[in-house]
């Protein structure tokens, strides 16, 4: 199985801050990487797929980059509604695997 | 708009079978480009992909090795839904279970989640 490792596990930030979350795959996954946002009591919501393609309806302050084994999710200016947990997920091979999550909290 | 609506019991006894159903609206279980998937989430295991069913002229299934001996994912073509059955459950199977639609390898649509507790 491909292991997905996110860092940090949690972070504290203020509204307006630029936030960066990284995800590393245990082997190359080309660009088969997605990012999800999850709020308490809700299902994950797709933000970005194929590493850098923004899902329809997702604000442009979210962006993704990377290929191979190293990927980044960036929120350019953190908004109150962005406080949540973020997960990466690879779709290069089965089983699909997810990172352990990064919780973004209010400073 | 595609929607997935889950139903199923929230409490299952150890050694019994956990069953959750996902009703599809706005798409067909026969879609030749989607795969109908079950994912669970627990504090100890995080998000864990369990398996999927999909139709490509015939039905196919893929399952996670960790549950392969205990899991069945079935399409219900008459009701346009699919179901998860996990037998011989233990407290380690306590989790929120999600159904999701995989399309071009991403999960754009999810069910609302079903918390299933395994306890006597």
Interface residues (C-beta under 8 A of the other chain):
Chain A: X32 X34 X36 X42 X43 X44 X45 X46 X49 X55 X87 X89 X91 X94 X95 X96 X97 X98 X99 X100 X101
Chain B: X37 X46 X47 X48 X49 X62 X64 X65 X98 X100 X102 X104 X105 X106 X107 X108 X110 X111 X112 X113
